[in-house]
């Protein structure tokens, strides 16, 4: 049953410090500390949008969380802070529920001093008393209308004991019934923290820049000449939108002295402009894989030394420009990256880059 009036202040004072305000851009909702003192449960639909993701805790401090696990189908997202979000985490209620069981929804309302759609800071959470009207395997319905109730996304539903029954689902607005995702579904998501890779919000993009060195860069298939080996470095600039990336890089490379024939030795200085485009996908914890086609424009300055028929030493210089397609494959943790670039030319050239991205390029 709902606690008597004299017990409500004590219940709310216990639960309120565990309730946070979650902001994504201009919109906001509610989250609650659960699973650990640094883990916050909220709505997937709330965090899957444009703008900065922020959490305001009961001490009034605004912090930037990481999205560490999520379930789109169940409208669940787990956020993690670098510090404790509350003195304690809420616990789950596993007491049997029945139709008519008492429940309390607690949410972060708009600040009472604001009159427009601005979230303001942390506000004392408000309770709404209700009852369970339907119980399904992974969700339940409550007898409460949240239409027009700003801040209800991610609101926690508790039992009169103060333990968590579930969380308000965004599907409520689509199905015209107030749906609560059961706490058991949240508990199933907790072990996935940090195992789903980088979270990429819909419509989210990011610029990144980086530097790289190329300790291995050589021709592969030219049977008529010695393999040409280069060493060099470069800079790149790129943009990642959702799961796509595009980058432009400029590199400078110096070759070794290699023989073109028994009497001709050549060295090359290469300036290289590259464009690469393709998907970047989460592979495993904290790592993304990226791959795709590209194009490489070479400006080669060659210096060759040879012996003429009289035995005199000759030196020749020439420049040439070539455009070649290429294929890139790489791994990144958002900051450091390694990639292999294969140039589709007659000689076939492979280059291994190691670099550091400023930005970073991942969304984690």
HELIX and SHEET records of a PDB file:
HELIX    1   1 UNK A    5  UNK A   16  1                                  12    
HELIX    2   2 UNK A   44  UNK A   47  1                                   4    
HELIX    3   3 UNK A  171  UNK A  175  1                                   5    
HELIX    4   4 UNK A  183  UNK A  190  1                                   8    
SHEET    1   A 7 UNK A  62  UNK A  63  0                                        
SHEET    2   A 7 UNK A  53  UNK A  56 -1                                        
SHEET    3   A 7 UNK A  19  UNK A  24 -1                                        
SHEET    4   A 7 UNK A  27  UNK A  33 -1                                        
SHEET    5   A 7 UNK A  39  UNK A  42 -1                                        
SHEET    6   A 7 UNK A  76  UNK A  80 -1                                        
SHEET    7   A 7 UNK A  66  UNK A  71 -1                                        
SHEET    1   B 7 UNK A 102  UNK A 107  0                                        
SHEET    2   B 7 UNK A 126  UNK A 135 -1                                        
SHEET    3   B 7 UNK A 139  UNK A 142 -1                                        
SHEET    4   B 7 UNK A 179  UNK A 182 -1                                        
SHEET    5   B 7 UNK A 164  UNK A 168 -1                                        
SHEET    6   B 7 UNK A 156  UNK A 158 -1                                        
SHEET    7   B 7 UNK A 102  UNK A 107 -1                                        
SHEET    1   C 9 UNK A 258  UNK A 259  0                                        
SHEET    2   C 9 UNK A 264  UNK A 284 -1                                        
SHEET    3   C 9 UNK A 244  UNK A 255 -1                                        
SHEET    4   C 9 UNK A 229  UNK A 241 -1                                        
SHEET    5   C 9 UNK A 205  UNK A 219 -1                                        
SHEET    6   C 9 UNK A 349  UNK A 358 -1                                        
SHEET    7   C 9 UNK A 336  UNK A 344 -1                                        
SHEET    8   C 9 UNK A 313  UNK A 332 -1                                        
SHEET    9   C 9 UNK A 287  UNK A 307 -1                                        
END                                                                             
